[in-house]
């Protein structure tokens, strides 16, 4: 007899399960069927999701979501996780923000462990007022993640690129005026 496929095994077990049974027959076929499914999938979904990487990620994720909830309260808003699609988008966005923050801190030569990432997220939400008006209004996590590459430098430097360019131009103008004033004062 050749090897039978996973689908054939499941079909055989399902057919056998519906045979006439005595009153006290043990229902071991359910356990056998679960073992066949588990063997075919190389473990259960729960075992794969809650691996060591996921547990480490949750040590950052849960406190980060707490920081976000506190931030939403300061913005007179709340975190709505009732809609499953919106909840998944929000959860995925926070996980991506955490990953981005780890890479950003690592690339900047700063510590990028769990505590450092949480401090970075706390700093971002605490100094949200440093952003321009466009970014200040966009407080949903998917929006924050979509603009995170612009948001973090603004918060770290206290201004966006346009404001920095205007300030640089104004500084240049004032230094030129000061030089003109000092040369005209020395000539007089």
Contact map, one row per residue, 1 for C-alpha under 8 A:
11100000000000000000000000000000000000000000000000000000000000000000000000000000000000000000000000000000000000000000000000000000000000000000000000000000000000000000000000000000000000000000
11110000000000000000000000000000000000000000000000000000000000000000000000000000000000000000000000000000000000000000000000000000000000000000000000000000000000000000000000000000000000000000
11111000000000000000000000000000000000000000000000000000000000000000000000000000000000000000000000000000000000000000000000000000000000000000000000000000000000000000000000000000000000000000
01111101100000000000000000000000000000000000000000000000000000000000000000000000000000000000000000000000000000000000000000000000000000000000000000000000000000000000000000000000000000000000
00111111100000000000000000000000000000000000000000000000000000000000000000000000000000000000000000000000000000000000000000000000000000000000000000000000000000000000000000000000000000000000
00011111110000000000000000000000000100010000000000000000000000000000000000000000000000000000000000000000000000000000000000000000000000000000000000000000000000000000000000000000000000000000
00001111111000000000000000000000000000000000000000000000000000000000000000000000000000000000000000000000000000000000000000000000000000000000000000000000000000000000000000000000000000000000
00011111111100000000000000000000000000000000000000000000000000000000000000000000000000000000000000000000000000000000000000000000000000000000000000000000000000000000000000000000000000000000
00011111111110000000000000000000000100000000000000000000000000000000000000000000000000000000000000000000000000000000000000000000000000000000000000000000000000000000000000000000000000000000
00000111111111000000000000000000100100000000000000000000000000000000000000000000000000000000000000000000000000000000000000000000000000000000000000000000000000000000000000000000000000000000
00000011111111100000000000000000000000000000000000000000000000000000000000000000000000000000000000000000000000000000000000000000000000000000000000000000000000000000000000000000000000000000
00000001111111110000000000000000000000000000000000000000000000000000000000000000000000000000000000000000000000000000000000000000000000000000000000000000000000000000000000000000000000000000
00000000111111111000000000001000100000000000000000000000000000000000000000000000000000000000000000000000000000000000000000000000000000000000000000000000000000000000000000000000000000000000
00000000011111111100000000000000000000000000000000000000000000000000000000000000000000000000000000000000000000000000000000000000000000000000000000000000000000000000000000000000000000000000
00000000001111111110000000000000000000000000000000000000000000000000000000000000000000000000000000000000000000000000000000000000000000000000000000000000000000000000000000000000000000000000
00000000000111111110000000000000000000000000000000000000000000000000000000000000000000000000000000000000000000000000000000000000000000000000000000000000000000000000000000000000000000000000
00000000000011111110000000001000000000000000000000000000000000000000000000000000000000000000000000000000000000000000000000000000000000000000000000000000000000000000000000000000000000000000
00000000000001111111000000000000000000000000000000000000000000000000000000000000000000000000000000000000000000000000000000000000000000000000000000000000000000000000000000000000000000000000
00000000000000111111100000000000000000000000000000000000000000000000000000000000000000000000000000000000000000000000000000000000000000000000000000000000000000000000000000000000000000000000
00000000000000000111110000000000000000000000000000000000000000000000000000000000000000000000000000000000000000000000000000000000000000000000000000000000000000000000000000000000000000000000
00000000000000000011111010000000000000000000000000000000000000000000000000000000000000000000000000000000000000000000000000000000000000000000000000000000000000000000000000000000000000000000
00000000000000000001111110000000000000000000000000000000000000000000000000000000000000000000000000000000000000000000000000000000000000000000000000000000000000000000000000000000000000000000
00000000000000000000111110000000000000000000000000000000000000000000000000000000000000000000000000000000000000000000000000000000000000000000000000000000000000000000000000000000000000000000
00000000000000000000011111000000000000000000000000000000000000000000000000000000000000000000000000000000000000000000000000000000000000000000000000000000000000000000000000000000000000000000
00000000000000000000111111100000000000000000000000000000000000000000000000000000000000000000000000000000000000000000000000000000000000000000000000000000000000000000000000000000000000000000
00000000000000000000000111110000000000000000000000000000000000000000000000000000000000000000000000000000000000000000000000000000000000000000000000000000000000000000000000000000000000000000
00000000000000000000000011111110000000000000000000000000000000000000000000000000000000000000000000000000000000000000000000000000000000000000000000000000000000000000000000000000000000000000
00000000000000000000000001111111000000000000000000000000000000000000000000000000000000000000000000000000000000000000000000000000000000000000000000000000000000000000000000000000000000000000
00000000000010001000000000111111100000000000000000000000000000000000000000000000000000000000000000000000000000000000000000000000000000000000000000000000000000000000000000000000000000000000
00000000000000000000000000111111110000000000000000000000000000000000000000000000000000000000000000000000000000000000000000000000000000000000000000000000000000000000000000000000000000000000
00000000000000000000000000111111111000000000000000000000000000000000000000000000000000000000000000000000000000000000000000000000000000000000000000000000000000000000000000000000000000000000
00000000000000000000000000011111111100000000000000000000000000000000000000000000000000000000000000000000000000000000000000000000000000000000000000000000000000000000000000000000000000000000
00000000010010000000000000001111111110000000000000000000000000000000000000000000000000000000000000000000000000000000000000000000000000000000000000000000000000000000000000000000000000000000
00000000000000000000000000000111111111000000000000000000000000000000000000000000000000000000000000000000000000000000000000000000000000000000000000000000000000000000000000000000000000000000
00000000000000000000000000000011111111100000000000000000000000000000000000000000000000000000000000000000000000000000000000000000000000000000000000000000000000000000000000000000000000000000
00000100110000000000000000000001111111110000000000000000000000000000000000000000000000000000000000000000000000000000000000000000000000000000000000000000000000000000000000000000000000000000
00000000000000000000000000000000111111111000000000000000000000000000000000000000000000000000000000000000000000000000000000000000000000000000000000000000000000000000000000000000000000000000
00000000000000000000000000000000011111111111000000000000000000000000000000000000000000000000000000000000000000000000000000000000000000000000000000000000000000000000000000000000000000000000
00000000000000000000000000000000001111111110000000000000000000000000000000000000000000000000000000000000000000000000000000000000000000000000000000000000000000000000000000000000000000000000
00000100000000000000000000000000000111111110000000000000000000000000000000000000000000000000000000000000000000000000000000000000000000000000000000000000000000000000000000000000000000000000
00000000000000000000000000000000000011111111000000000000000000000000000000000000000000000000000000000000000000000000000000000000000000000000000000000000000000000000000000000000000000000000
00000000000000000000000000000000000001111111000000000000000000000000000000000000000000000000000000000000000000000000000000000000000000000000000000000000000000000000000000000000000000000000
00000000000000000000000000000000000001111111101100000000000000000000000000000000000000000000000000000000000000000000000000000000000000000000000000000000000000000000000000000000000000000000
00000000000000000000000000000000000001001111111100000000000000000000000000000000000000000000000000000000000000000000000000000000000000000000000000000000000000000000000000000000000000000000
00000000000000000000000000000000000000000011111110000000000000000000000000000000000000000000000000000000000000000000000000000000000000000000000000000000000000000000000000000000000000000000
00000000000000000000000000000000000000000001111111000000000000000000000000000000000000000000000000000000000000000000000000000000000000000000000000000000000000000000000000000000000000000000
00000000000000000000000000000000000000000011111111100000000000000000000000000000000000000000000000000000000000000000000000000000000000000000000000000000000000000000000000000000000000000000
00000000000000000000000000000000000000000011111111100000000000000000000000000000000000000000000000000000000000000000000000000000000000000000000000000000000000000000000000000000000000000000
00000000000000000000000000000000000000000000111111100100000000000000000000000000000000000000000000000000000000000000000000000000000000000000000000000000000000000000000000000000000000000000
00000000000000000000000000000000000000000000011111111110000000000000000000000000000000000000000000000000000000000000000000000000000000000000000000000000000000000000000000000000000000000000
00000000000000000000000000000000000000000000001111111110000000000000000000000000000000000000000000000000000000000000000000000000000000000000000000000000000000000000000000000000000000000000
00000000000000000000000000000000000000000000000001111111000000000000000000000000000000000000000000000000000000000000000000000000000000000000000000000000000000000000000000000000000000000000
00000000000000000000000000000000000000000000000001111111100000000000000000000000000000000000000000000000000000000000000000000000000000000000000000000000000000000000000000000000000000000000
00000000000000000000000000000000000000000000000011111111110000000000000000000000000000000000000000000000000000000000000000000000000000000000000000000000000000000000000000000000000000000000
00000000000000000000000000000000000000000000000001111111111000000000000000000000000000000000000000000000000000000000000000000000000000000000000000000000000000000000000000000000000000000000
00000000000000000000000000000000000000000000000000011111111100000000000000000000000000000000000000000000000000000000000000000000000000000000000000000000000000000000000000000000000000000000
00000000000000000000000000000000000000000000000000001111111110000000000000000000000000000000000000000000000000000000000000000000000000000000000000000000000000000000000000000000000000000000
00000000000000000000000000000000000000000000000000000111111111000000000000000000000000000000000000000000000000000000000000000000000000000000000000000000000000000000000000000000000000000000
00000000000000000000000000000000000000000000000000000011111111100000000000000000000000000000000000000000000000000100000000000000000000000000000000000000000000000000000000000000000000000000
00000000000000000000000000000000000000000000000000000001111111110000000000000000000000000000000001000000000000000110110000000000000000000000000000000000000000000000000000000000000000000000
00000000000000000000000000000000000000000000000000000000111111111000000000000000000000000000011001000000000000000000000000000000000000000000000000000000000000000000000000000000000000000000
00000000000000000000000000000000000000000000000000000000011111111100000000000000000000000000000000000000000000000000000000000000000000000000000000000000000000000000000000000000000000000000
00000000000000000000000000000000000000000000000000000000001111111110000000000000000000000000000000000000000000000000010000000000000000000000000000000000000000000000000000000000000000000000
00000000000000000000000000000000000000000000000000000000000111111111000000000000000000000000010000000000000000000000010010000000000000000000000000000000000000000000000000000000000000000000
00000000000000000000000000000000000000000000000000000000000011111111100000000000000000000000010000000000000000000000000000000000000000000000000000000000000000000000000000000000000000000000
00000000000000000000000000000000000000000000000000000000000001111111110000000000000000000000000000000000000000000000000000000000000000000000000000000000000000000000000000000000000000000000
00000000000000000000000000000000000000000000000000000000000000111111111000000000000000000000000000000000000000000000000011001000000000000000000000000000000000000000000000000000000000000000
00000000000000000000000000000000000000000000000000000000000000011111111100000000000000000000000000000000000000000000000000001000000000000000000000000000000000000000000000000000000000000000
00000000000000000000000000000000000000000000000000000000000000001111111110000110000000000000000000000000000000000000000000000000000000000000000000000000000000000000000000000000000000000000
00000000000000000000000000000000000000000000000000000000000000000111111111000000000000000000000000000000000000000000000000000000000000000000000000000000000000000000000000000000000000000000
00000000000000000000000000000000000000000000000000000000000000000011111111100000000000000000000000000000000000000000000000001100000000000000000000000000000000000000000000000000000000000000
00000000000000000000000000000000000000000000000000000000000000000001111111111110000000000000000000000000000000000000000000000000000000000010000000000000000000000000000000000000000000000000
00000000000000000000000000000000000000000000000000000000000000000000111111111100000000000000000000000000000000000000000000000000000000000000000000000000000000000000000000000000000000000000
00000000000000000000000000000000000000000000000000000000000000000000011111111000000000000000000000000000000000000000000000000000000000000000000000000000000000000000000000000000000000000000
00000000000000000000000000000000000000000000000000000000000000000000001111111000000000000000000000000000000000000000000000000000000000000000000000000000000000000000000000000000000000000000
00000000000000000000000000000000000000000000000000000000000000000000000111111100000000000000000000000000000000000000000000000000000000000000000000000000000000000000000000000000000000000000
00000000000000000000000000000000000000000000000000000000000000000000000111111110000000000000000000000000000000000000000000000000000000000000000000000000000000000000000000000000000000000000
00000000000000000000000000000000000000000000000000000000000000000000100110011111000000000000000000000000000000000000000000000000000000000000000000000000000000000000000000000000000000000000
00000000000000000000000000000000000000000000000000000000000000000000100100001111100000000000000000000000000000000000000000000000000000000000000000000000000000000000000000000000000000000000
00000000000000000000000000000000000000000000000000000000000000000000000000000111111000100000000000000000000000000000000000000000000000000000000000000000000000000000000000000000000000000000
00000000000000000000000000000000000000000000000000000000000000000000000000000011111101100000000000000000000000000000000000000000000000000000000000000000000000000000000000000000000000000000
00000000000000000000000000000000000000000000000000000000000000000000000000000001111101100000000000000000000000000000000000000000000000000000000000000000000000000000000000000000000000000000
00000000000000000000000000000000000000000000000000000000000000000000000000000001111111100000000000000000000000000000000000000000000000000000000000000000000000000000000000000000000000000000
00000000000000000000000000000000000000000000000000000000000000000000000000000000111111110000000000000000000000000000000000000000000000000000000000000000000000000000000000000000000000000000
00000000000000000000000000000000000000000000000000000000000000000000000000000000001111111000000000000000000000000000000000000000000000000000000000000000000000000000000000000000000000000000
00000000000000000000000000000000000000000000000000000000000000000000000000000000111111111100000000000000000000000000000000000000000000000000000000000000000000000000000000000000000000000000
00000000000000000000000000000000000000000000000000000000000000000000000000000001111111111110000000000000000000000000000000000000000000000000000000000000000000000000000000000000000000000000
00000000000000000000000000000000000000000000000000000000000000000000000000000000000111111111000000000000000000000000000000000000000000000000000000000000000000000000000000000000000000000000
00000000000000000000000000000000000000000000000000000000000000000000000000000000000011111111100000000000000000000000000000000000000000000000010000000000000000000000000000000000000000000000
00000000000000000000000000000000000000000000000000000000000000000000000000000000000001111111110000000000000000000000000000000000000000000001110000000000000000000000000000000000000000000000
00000000000000000000000000000000000000000000000000000000000000000000000000000000000000111111111000000000000000000000000000000000000000000000000000000000000000000000000000000000000000000000
00000000000000000000000000000000000000000000000000000000000000000000000000000000000000011111111100000000000000000000000000000000000000000000000000000000000000000000000000000000000000000000
00000000000000000000000000000000000000000000000000000000000000000000000000000000000000001111111110000000000000000000000000000000000000000000110010000000000000000000000000000000000000000000
00000000000000000000000000000000000000000000000000000000000010011000000000000000000000000111111111000000000000000000000000000000000000000000110010000000000000000000000000000000000000000000
00000000000000000000000000000000000000000000000000000000000010000000000000000000000000000011111111100000000000000000000000000000000000000000000000000000000000000000000000000000000000000000
00000000000000000000000000000000000000000000000000000000000000000000000000000000000000000001111111110000000000000000000000000000000000000000000010000000000000000000000000000000000000000000
00000000000000000000000000000000000000000000000000000000000000000000000000000000000000000000111111111000000000000000000000000000000000000000000010010000000000000000000000000000000000000000
00000000000000000000000000000000000000000000000000000000000110000000000000000000000000000000011111111100000000000000100000000000000000000000000000000000000000000000000000000000000000000000
00000000000000000000000000000000000000000000000000000000000000000000000000000000000000000000001111111110000000000000000000000000000000000000000000000000000000000000000000000000000000000000
00000000000000000000000000000000000000000000000000000000000000000000000000000000000000000000000111111111000000000000000000000000000000000000000000000000000000000000000000000000000000000000
00000000000000000000000000000000000000000000000000000000000000000000000000000000000000000000000011111111100000010000100110000000000000000000000000000000000000000000000000000000000000000000
00000000000000000000000000000000000000000000000000000000000000000000000000000000000000000000000001111111110000011000100000000000000000000000000000000000000000000000000000000000000000000000
00000000000000000000000000000000000000000000000000000000000000000000000000000000000000000000000000111111111000010000000000000000000000000000000000000000000000000000000000000000000000000000
00000000000000000000000000000000000000000000000000000000000000000000000000000000000000000000000000011111111100000000000000000000000000000000000000000000000000000000000000000000000000000000
00000000000000000000000000000000000000000000000000000000000000000000000000000000000000000000000000001111111111110000100000000000000000000000000000000000000000000000000000000000000000000000
00000000000000000000000000000000000000000000000000000000000000000000000000000000000000000000000000000111111111110000000000000000000000000000000000000000000000000000000000000000000000000000
00000000000000000000000000000000000000000000000000000000000000000000000000000000000000000000000000000011111111000000000000000000000000000000000000000000000000000000000000000000000000000000
00000000000000000000000000000000000000000000000000000000000000000000000000000000000000000000000000000001111111000000000000000000000000000000000000000000000000000000000000000000000000000000
00000000000000000000000000000000000000000000000000000000000000000000000000000000000000000000000000000000111111100000000000000000000000000000000000000000000000000000000000000000000000000000
00000000000000000000000000000000000000000000000000000000000000000000000000000000000000000000000000000000111111110000000000000000000000000000000000000000000000000000000000000000000000000000
00000000000000000000000000000000000000000000000000000000000000000000000000000000000000000000000000000000110011111001000000000000000000000000000000000000000000000000000000000000000000000000
00000000000000000000000000000000000000000000000000000000000000000000000000000000000000000000000000001110110001111111100000000000000000000000000000000000000000000000000000000000000000000000
00000000000000000000000000000000000000000000000000000000000000000000000000000000000000000000000000000100000000111111100000000000000000000000000000000000000000000000000000000000000000000000
00000000000000000000000000000000000000000000000000000000001100000000000000000000000000000000000000000000000000011111110000000000000000000000000000000000000000000000000000000000000000000000
00000000000000000000000000000000000000000000000000000000000100000000000000000000000000000000000000000000000000011111111000000000000000000000000000000000000000000000000000000000000000000000
00000000000000000000000000000000000000000000000000000000000000000000000000000000000000000000000000000000000000111111111100000000000000000000000000000000000000000000000000000000000000000000
00000000000000000000000000000000000000000000000000000000000100000000000000000000000000000000000001001100100000011111111110000000000000000000000000000000000000000000000000000000000000000000
00000000000000000000000000000000000000000000000000000000000100110000000000000000000000000000000000000000000000000111111111000000000000000000000000000000000000000000000000000000000000000000
00000000000000000000000000000000000000000000000000000000000000000000000000000000000000000000000000000000000000000011111111100000000000000000000000000000000000000000000000000000000000000000
00000000000000000000000000000000000000000000000000000000000000000000000000000000000000000000000000001000000000000001111111110000000000000000000000000000000000000000000000000000000000000000
00000000000000000000000000000000000000000000000000000000000000010010000000000000000000000000000000001000000000000000111111111000000000000000000000000000000000000000000000000000000000000000
00000000000000000000000000000000000000000000000000000000000000000010000000000000000000000000000000000000000000000000011111111100000000000000000000000000000000000000000000000000000000000000
00000000000000000000000000000000000000000000000000000000000000000000000000000000000000000000000000000000000000000000001111111110000000000000000000000000000000000000000000000000000000000000
00000000000000000000000000000000000000000000000000000000000000000000000000000000000000000000000000000000000000000000000111111111000000000000000000000001001000000000000000000000000000000000
00000000000000000000000000000000000000000000000000000000000000000011001000000000000000000000000000000000000000000000000011111111000000000000000000000000000000000000000000000000000000000000
00000000000000000000000000000000000000000000000000000000000000000000001000000000000000000000000000000000000000000000000001111111100000000000000000000000000000000000000000000000000000000000
00000000000000000000000000000000000000000000000000000000000000000000000000000000000000000000000000000000000000000000000000111111110000000000000000000000001000000000000000000000000000000000
00000000000000000000000000000000000000000000000000000000000000000000000000000000000000000000000000000000000000000000000000011111111000010000000000000000001000000000000000000000000000000000
00000000000000000000000000000000000000000000000000000000000000000000000000000000000000000000000000000000000000000000000000000111111100010000000000000000000000000000000000000000000000000000
00000000000000000000000000000000000000000000000000000000000000000000000000000000000000000000000000000000000000000000000000000011111100000000000000000000011001100000000000000000000000000000
00000000000000000000000000000000000000000000000000000000000000000000000000000000000000000000000000000000000000000000000000000001111111110000000000000010011001110000000000000000000000000000
00000000000000000000000000000000000000000000000000000000000000000000000000000000000000000000000000000000000000000000000000000000111111110000000000000000000000110000000000000000000000000000
00000000000000000000000000000000000000000000000000000000000000000000000000000000000000000000000000000000000000000000000000000000001111111000000000000000000000000000000000000000000000000000
00000000000000000000000000000000000000000000000000000000000000000000000000000000000000000000000000000000000000000000000000000000001111111100000000000000000000000000000000000000000000000000
00000000000000000000000000000000000000000000000000000000000000000000000000000000000000000000000000000000000000000000000000000000001111111110000000000010000000000000000000000000000000000000
00000000000000000000000000000000000000000000000000000000000000000000000000000000000000000000000000000000000000000000000000000001101111111110000000000000000000000000000000000000000000000000
00000000000000000000000000000000000000000000000000000000000000000000000000000000000000000000000000000000000000000000000000000000000011111110000000000000000000000000000000000000000000000000
00000000000000000000000000000000000000000000000000000000000000000000000000000000000000000000000000000000000000000000000000000000000001111111001100000000000000000000000000000000000000000000
00000000000000000000000000000000000000000000000000000000000000000000000100000000000000000000000000000000000000000000000000000000000000111111101100000000000000000000000000000000000000000000
00000000000000000000000000000000000000000000000000000000000000000000000000000000000000000100000000000000000000000000000000000000000000000111111100000000000000000000000000000000000000000000
00000000000000000000000000000000000000000000000000000000000000000000000000000000000000000100110000000000000000000000000000000000000000000011111110000000000000000000000000000000000000000000
00000000000000000000000000000000000000000000000000000000000000000000000000000000000000001100110000000000000000000000000000000000000000000001111111000000000000000000000000000000000000000000
00000000000000000000000000000000000000000000000000000000000000000000000000000000000000000000000000000000000000000000000000000000000000000111111111100000000000000000000000000000000000000000
00000000000000000000000000000000000000000000000000000000000000000000000000000000000000000000000000000000000000000000000000000000000000000111111111110010000000000000000000000000000000000000
00000000000000000000000000000000000000000000000000000000000000000000000000000000000000000000110110000000000000000000000000000000000000000000111111110000000000000000000000000000000000000000
00000000000000000000000000000000000000000000000000000000000000000000000000000000000000000000000000000000000000000000000000000000000000000000011111111000000000000000000000000000000000000000
00000000000000000000000000000000000000000000000000000000000000000000000000000000000000000000000000000000000000000000000000000000000000000000001111111110000000000000000000000000000000000000
00000000000000000000000000000000000000000000000000000000000000000000000000000000000000000000000010000000000000000000000000000000000000000000000111111111000000000000000000000000000000000000
00000000000000000000000000000000000000000000000000000000000000000000000000000000000000000000000000000000000000000000000000000000000000000000000001111111100000000000000000000000000000000000
00000000000000000000000000000000000000000000000000000000000000000000000000000000000000000000000000000000000000000000000000000000000000000000000000111111110000010000000000000000000000000000
00000000000000000000000000000000000000000000000000000000000000000000000000000000000000000000000000000000000000000000000000000000001000100000000100111111111000000000000000000000000000000000
00000000000000000000000000000000000000000000000000000000000000000000000000000000000000000000000000000000000000000000000000010000000000000000000000011111111100000000000000000000000000000000
00000000000000000000000000000000000000000000000000000000000000000000000000000000000000000000000000000000000000000000000000000000000000000000000000001111111111110000000000000000000000000000
00000000000000000000000000000000000000000000000000000000000000000000000000000000000000000000000000000000000000000000000000000000011000000000000000000111111111111000000000000000000000000000
00000000000000000000000000000000000000000000000000000000000000000000000000000000000000000000000000000000000000000000000000010011011000000000000000000011111111100000000000000000000000000000
00000000000000000000000000000000000000000000000000000000000000000000000000000000000000000000000000000000000000000000000000000000000000000000000000000001111111000000000000000000000000000000
00000000000000000000000000000000000000000000000000000000000000000000000000000000000000000000000000000000000000000000000000000000000000000000000000000000111111110000000000000000000000000000
00000000000000000000000000000000000000000000000000000000000000000000000000000000000000000000000000000000000000000000000000000000011000000000000000000000111111110000000000000000000000000000
00000000000000000000000000000000000000000000000000000000000000000000000000000000000000000000000000000000000000000000000000000000011100000000000000000000111011111011000000000000000000000000
00000000000000000000000000000000000000000000000000000000000000000000000000000000000000000000000000000000000000000000000000000000001100000000000000000100110011111111000000000000000000000000
00000000000000000000000000000000000000000000000000000000000000000000000000000000000000000000000000000000000000000000000000000000000000000000000000000000010000111111100000000000000000000000
00000000000000000000000000000000000000000000000000000000000000000000000000000000000000000000000000000000000000000000000000000000000000000000000000000000000000011111110000000000000000000000
00000000000000000000000000000000000000000000000000000000000000000000000000000000000000000000000000000000000000000000000000000000000000000000000000000000000000111111111000000000000000000000
00000000000000000000000000000000000000000000000000000000000000000000000000000000000000000000000000000000000000000000000000000000000000000000000000000000000000111111111100000000000000000000
00000000000000000000000000000000000000000000000000000000000000000000000000000000000000000000000000000000000000000000000000000000000000000000000000000000000000001111111110000000000000000000
00000000000000000000000000000000000000000000000000000000000000000000000000000000000000000000000000000000000000000000000000000000000000000000000000000000000000000111111111000000000000000000
00000000000000000000000000000000000000000000000000000000000000000000000000000000000000000000000000000000000000000000000000000000000000000000000000000000000000000011111111100000000000000000
00000000000000000000000000000000000000000000000000000000000000000000000000000000000000000000000000000000000000000000000000000000000000000000000000000000000000000001111111110000000000000000
00000000000000000000000000000000000000000000000000000000000000000000000000000000000000000000000000000000000000000000000000000000000000000000000000000000000000000000111111111000000000000000
00000000000000000000000000000000000000000000000000000000000000000000000000000000000000000000000000000000000000000000000000000000000000000000000000000000000000000000011111111100000000000000
00000000000000000000000000000000000000000000000000000000000000000000000000000000000000000000000000000000000000000000000000000000000000000000000000000000000000000000001111111110000000000000
00000000000000000000000000000000000000000000000000000000000000000000000000000000000000000000000000000000000000000000000000000000000000000000000000000000000000000000000111111111000000000000
00000000000000000000000000000000000000000000000000000000000000000000000000000000000000000000000000000000000000000000000000000000000000000000000000000000000000000000000011111111100000000000
00000000000000000000000000000000000000000000000000000000000000000000000000000000000000000000000000000000000000000000000000000000000000000000000000000000000000000000000001111111110000000000
00000000000000000000000000000000000000000000000000000000000000000000000000000000000000000000000000000000000000000000000000000000000000000000000000000000000000000000000000111111111000000000
00000000000000000000000000000000000000000000000000000000000000000000000000000000000000000000000000000000000000000000000000000000000000000000000000000000000000000000000000011111111100000000
00000000000000000000000000000000000000000000000000000000000000000000000000000000000000000000000000000000000000000000000000000000000000000000000000000000000000000000000000001111111110000000
00000000000000000000000000000000000000000000000000000000000000000000000000000000000000000000000000000000000000000000000000000000000000000000000000000000000000000000000000000111111111000000
00000000000000000000000000000000000000000000000000000000000000000000000000000000000000000000000000000000000000000000000000000000000000000000000000000000000000000000000000000011111111100000
00000000000000000000000000000000000000000000000000000000000000000000000000000000000000000000000000000000000000000000000000000000000000000000000000000000000000000000000000000001111111110000
00000000000000000000000000000000000000000000000000000000000000000000000000000000000000000000000000000000000000000000000000000000000000000000000000000000000000000000000000000000111111111000
00000000000000000000000000000000000000000000000000000000000000000000000000000000000000000000000000000000000000000000000000000000000000000000000000000000000000000000000000000000011111111100
00000000000000000000000000000000000000000000000000000000000000000000000000000000000000000000000000000000000000000000000000000000000000000000000000000000000000000000000000000000001111111110
00000000000000000000000000000000000000000000000000000000000000000000000000000000000000000000000000000000000000000000000000000000000000000000000000000000000000000000000000000000000111111111
00000000000000000000000000000000000000000000000000000000000000000000000000000000000000000000000000000000000000000000000000000000000000000000000000000000000000000000000000000000000011111111
00000000000000000000000000000000000000000000000000000000000000000000000000000000000000000000000000000000000000000000000000000000000000000000000000000000000000000000000000000000000001111111
00000000000000000000000000000000000000000000000000000000000000000000000000000000000000000000000000000000000000000000000000000000000000000000000000000000000000000000000000000000000000111111
00000000000000000000000000000000000000000000000000000000000000000000000000000000000000000000000000000000000000000000000000000000000000000000000000000000000000000000000000000000000000011111
